Amino acid sequence: MLVVVLGFSLLVGFGVLLAILNVIVSHRLRTRHPETFEQLGQPSLLTNNGVSQQSRIWKFVWRSEFKALDDPKLSTTCRILKWVFVVYVILFLFLVLLIITGGHI
């Protein structure tokens, strides 16, 4: 049970980190690359944050379209965002497996 609680705590922490990185990417796009920001639908964490909106952002990140902007800080943040998301998904799947098996993996 303790492992599940710790894992869930990590999952929440990584979720917060994902939100922070998302805000940083959106801010960088808004201030340094307004045309791209506009093309992506002016992403925001709280407003204008529907499924289609998020899919545009994630396509931008996963397809590494940020490289075309030649912005080292944006590129670094997007790469970190990718890896944090991968760790988040792995951790989530591990927790689901742990709960399903009753902690006997």
PAZAPA-4460 file (N, C-alpha, C; in steps of 0.05 Angstrom, whole numbers, plus 32768, in hexadecimal, padded with zeros to 4 digits):
% residues 105
    n_x    n_y    n_z   ca_x   ca_y   ca_z    c_x    c_y    c_z   seq   type   mol
   8010   7FE8   8000   8000   8000   8000   8011   8019   8000     1      M     A
   8027   8018   800F   8039   802F   8010   8044   8036   7FF4     2      L     A
   804A   8021   7FE5   8055   8025   7FCA   8041   8034   7FB8     3      V     A
   8027   802D   7FBB   8012   803A   7FAC   8010   8057   7FB4     4      V     A
   8011   805D   7FCD   800F   8078   7FD7   8027   8089   7FCC     5      V     A
   803F   807D   7FCE   8057   808B   7FC4   8055   808F   7FA6     6      L     A
   804D   807A   7F98   804A   807C   7F7B   8035   8091   7F73     7      G     A
   801F   8092   7F81   800B   80A6   7F7B   8015   80C2   7F81     8      F     A
   8025   80C5   7F96   8031   80DF   7F9C   8043   80E8   7F86     9      S     A
   8053   80D5   7F7C   8065   80DB   7F65   8055   80E2   7F4C    10      L     A
   803F   80D4   7F48   802E   80D9   7F31   8023   80F6   7F32    11      L     A
   801A   80FE   7F4A   8010   8119   7F4E   8026   812D   7F49    12      V     A
   803D   8128   7F53   8054   8139   7F4F   805B   813D   7F32    13      G     A
   805C   8126   7F24   8062   8128   7F07   804B   8136   7EF8    14      F     A
   8033   8133   7F01   801C   8142   7EF5   801F   8160   7EF8    15      G     A
   8027   8168   7F0F   802D   8184   7F14   8044   818E   7F03    16      V     A
   8059   817E   7F01   806F   8185   7EF0   8067   8188   7ED3    17      L     A
   8056   8176   7EC9   804C   8177   7EAE   803C   8192   7EAA    18      L     A
   802C   8199   7EBD   801D   81B2   7EBA   802F   81CA   7EBA    19      A     A
   8044   81CA   7ECB   8057   81E0   7ECB   8066   81E2   7EB1    20      I     A
   806F   81CC   7EA7   807D   81CC   7E8D   806B   81D5   7E76    21      L     A
   8052   81CD   7E77   803F   81D6   7E63   803B   81F4   7E64    22      N     A
   803A   8200   7E7B   8037   821D   7E7E   8051   822A   7E74    23      V     A
   8068   821F   7E7A   8081   822B   7E70   8082   822B   7E52    24      I     A
   807A   8214   7E45   807A   8212   7E28   8067   8227   7E1C    25      V     A
   804F   8228   7E27   803B   823B   7E1D   8044   8258   7E20    26      S     A
   8050   825E   7E37   805B   8279   7E3B   8071   8280   7E27    27      H     A
   8083   826D   7E23   8099   8272   7E11   808F   8276   7DF4    28      R     A
   807B   8266   7DED   806F   8269   7DD2   8061   8284   7DCF    29      L     A
   8052   828C   7DE4   8043   82A5   7DE3   8056   82BD   7DE1    30      R     A
   806C   82BC   7DF0   807E   82D4   7DF1   8093   82D4   7DDB    31      T     A
   809C   82BD   7DD3   80B2   82BC   7DBF   80AA   82B4   7DA3    32      R     A
   8094   82A6   7DA1   808B   829B   7D87   806D   829E   7D84    33      H     A
   8063   82B7   7D83   8047   82BC   7D82   8038   82B0   7D6B    34      P     A
   8045   82AD   7D54   8038   82A1   7D3C   8032   8284   7D42    35      E     A
   8045   8276   7D4D   8041   8259   7D53   802D   8257   7D69    36      T     A
   802E   8268   7D7D   801B   8268   7D93   7FFE   826B   7D88    37      F     A
   7FFB   827D   7D75   7FE1   8281   7D68   7FD8   8268   7D58    38      E     A
   7FEB   825C   7D49   7FE5   8244   7D3A   7FDC   822D   7D4C    39      Q     A
   7FE8   822B   7D64   7FE1   8216   7D76   7FC7   821C   7D86    40      L     A
   7FBB   8232   7D80   7FA1   8239   7D8D   7FA4   8247   7DA7    41      G     A
   7FBA   8255   7DAC   7FBF   8264   7DC4   7FBA   8252   7DDD    42      Q     A
   7FCB   823E   7DE1   7FC8   822B   7DF7   7FCA   8239   7E12    43      P     A
   7FBB   822E   7E25   7FBB   8238   7E40   7FB4   8221   7E52    44      S     A
   7FBE   8221   7E6B   7FB8   820B   7E7D   7F9B   820B   7E87    45      L     A
   7F90   8223   7E8B   7F75   8225   7E96   7F60   822B   7E82    46      L     A
   7F66   823C   7E6F   7F52   8243   7E5B   7F5A   8239   7E40    47      T     A
   7F47   8235   7E2E   7F4D   822C   7E13   7F5E   8212   7E14    48      N     A
   7F54   81FF   7E24   7F64   81E7   7E2A   7F54   81CD   7E24    49      N     A
   7F47   81CC   7E0C   7F37   81B5   7E05   7F49   819F   7DFA    50      G     A
   7F3C   8189   7DF3   7F4B   8171   7DE9   7F59   8178   7DCE    51      V     A
   7F4B   8186   7DBC   7F58   818D   7DA3   7F6F   81A0   7DA7    52      S     A
   7F6C   81B2   7DBB   7F82   81C5   7DC1   7F9A   81B5   7DCB    53      Q     A
   7F96   81A4   7DDE   7FAC   8194   7DE9   7FB9   8182   7DD4    54      Q     A
   7FA9   8177   7DC2   7FB4   8166   7DAD   7FC7   8176   7D9B    55      S     A
   7FC1   818F   7D96   7FD3   81A0   7D86   7FEE   81A5   7D94    56      R     A
   7FEC   81AA   7DAE   8004   81AE   7DBD   8015   8195   7DBE    57      I     A
   8009   817E   7DC4   8018   8165   7DC6   8024   815D   7DAB    58      W     A
   8015   8162   7D95   8021   815D   7D7B   803A   816E   7D76    59      K     A
   8037   8188   7D7E   804E   819A   7D7B   8066   8190   7D8B    60      F     A
   8061   8186   7DA3   8077   817C   7DB4   8082   8161   7DA9    61      V     A
   8070   814D   7DA5   8079   8132   7D9D   8085   8131   7D81    62      W     A
   807C   8142   7D70   8088   8143   7D55   80A1   8154   7D53    63      R     A
   80A8   815F   7D6A   80C0   8170   7D6C   80BF   8188   7D5A    64      S     A
   80A7   8192   7D56   80A4   81AA   7D45   80B1   81C3   7D51    65      E     A
   80B6   81C1   7D6B   80C3   81D7   7D79   80DF   81DC   7D6F    66      F     A
   80EC   81C8   7D63   8107   81CB   7D59   8109   81DF   7D42    67      K     A
   80F3   81E2   7D33   80F3   81F5   7D1D   80F4   8212   7D26    68      A     A
   80ED   8216   7D3F   80ED   8232   7D4A   8109   823B   7D53    69      L     A
   811C   8228   7D54   8137   822E   7D5C   8139   823E   7D76    70      D     A
   812C   8233   7D8A   812B   8240   7DA5   8135   822B   7DB8    71      D     A
   814E   822D   7DC1   815A   8219   7DD2   814B   8214   7DED    72      P     A
   8141   822A   7DF9   8132   8227   7E12   8117   8218   7E0D    73      K     A
   810A   821F   7DF8   80F1   8211   7DF1   80F6   81F4   7DEB    74      L     A
   810B   81EF   7DDC   8112   81D3   7DD4   8118   81C2   7DED    75      S     A
   8128   81CE   7DFF   812E   81BF   7E18   8115   81B9   7E28    76      T     A
   8104   81CD   7E2B   80EC   81CA   7E3B   80DA   81B5   7E2E    77      T     A
   80D7   81B5   7E14   80C6   81A1   7E06   80D2   8185   7E09    78      C     A
   80EC   8182   7E07   80F8   8168   7E0B   80F3   815E   7E27    79      R     A
   80F6   816F   7E3B   80F1   8168   7E57   80D4   8160   7E5A    80      I     A
   80C2   816F   7E4D   80A5   816A   7E4E   809F   814D   7E44    81      L     A
   80AC   8146   7E2E   80A9   812B   7E22   80B1   8116   7E36    82      K     A
   80C8   8119   7E42   80D2   8104   7E54   80C2   8103   7E6E    83      W     A
   80BA   8119   7E78   80A9   8119   7E90   808F   810B   7E8A    84      V     A
   8084   8110   7E73   806B   8102   7E6B   806F   80E4   7E69    85      F     A
   8085   80DC   7E5D   808B   80BF   7E5B   808D   80B2   7E77    86      V     A
   809B   80BF   7E89   809E   80B5   7EA4   8082   80B4   7EB2    87      V     A
   8072   80C9   7EAE   8058   80CB   7EB9   8046   80B3   7EB0    88      Y     A
   8047   80AD   7E96   8037   8097   7E8C   8041   807C   7E97    89      V     A
   805B   8078   7E98   8066   805F   7EA3   805E   805C   7EC0    90      I     A
   8061   8071   7ECF   8059   8071   7EEB   803C   806B   7EEF    91      L     A
   802B   8077   7EDE   800E   8072   7EDF   8008   8054   7EDA    92      F     A
   8014   804A   7EC5   800F   802E   7EBE   8019   801B   7ED4    93      L     A
   8030   8022   7EE0   803B   8012   7EF6   8027   8012   7F0D    94      F     A
   801C   8029   7F13   8009   802B   7F2A   7FF0   801B   7F24    95      L     A
   7FE6   801C   7F0B   7FCE   800D   7F04   7FD4   7FEF   7F07    96      V     A
   7FEB   7FE6   7EFE   7FF3   7FCA   7F00   7FF6   7FC2   7F1E    97      L     A
   8001   7FD4   7F2D   8004   7FCF   7F4A   7FE9   7FCC   7F58    98      L     A
   7FD7   7FDD   7F51   7FBC   7FDC   7F5D   7FAD   7FC3   7F54    99      I     A
   7FAF   7FBC   7F3A   7FA1   7FA5   7F30   7FAB   7F8B   7F3D   100      I     A
   7FC5   7F89   7F40   7FD1   7F71   7F4B   7FD1   7F71   7F6A   101      T     A
   7FC7   7F85   7F76   7FC6   7F87   7F93   7FE2   7F8B   7F9F   102      G     A
   7FF4   7F96   7F90   800F   7F9B   7F9A   8022   7F84   7F97   103      G     A
   801A   7F70   7F89   802B   7F58   7F85   8035   7F57   7F69   104      H     A
   8049   7F67   7F63   8055   7F66   7F48   806D   7F55   7F48   105      I     A
***
